[in-house]
Amino acid sequence: MANPIKGEVELEAGDQVYTLRLSVNAIVELEDALGIGINQIAGKFSDTANMRLGDWRTMLWAALRDRHPETSMEMAGDVLTEAGVPAVVAALGQAMQLAFPTAKKEPDRPSRARKRAGTG
């Protein structure tokens, strides 16, 4: 079962359930495979109108390798085919959000004035 706290997302493909995770290692593999950095990757994947199916397969491959290290690029393509593009796009979008959560602002705490040591 996927653990969202660890950035994991479940993806159902046929009768199989896979766990996707864009860990640091997965992102580095994705950067290496695509030949671009994470900021360019984020921009590329947010522009879904101009995405190539091969890019989605590569991102899926990288996200699968954390929990399914035996996954080849061809196996990732099979998972993509079985799960369907819309389900994979949604799961990878969720995995990307979990990999880069927005920082929550700490509630303001009243400052405590420091007492000075002294005589008196």
Secondary structure, DSSP 8 states (H G I E B T S, - for coil): ---GGGTEEEEEETTEEEEEE--HHHHHHHHHHHTS-HHHHHHHHH-GGG--HHHHHHHHHHHHHTT-TT--HHHHHHHHHHH-HHHHHHHHHHHHHHHS--------------------
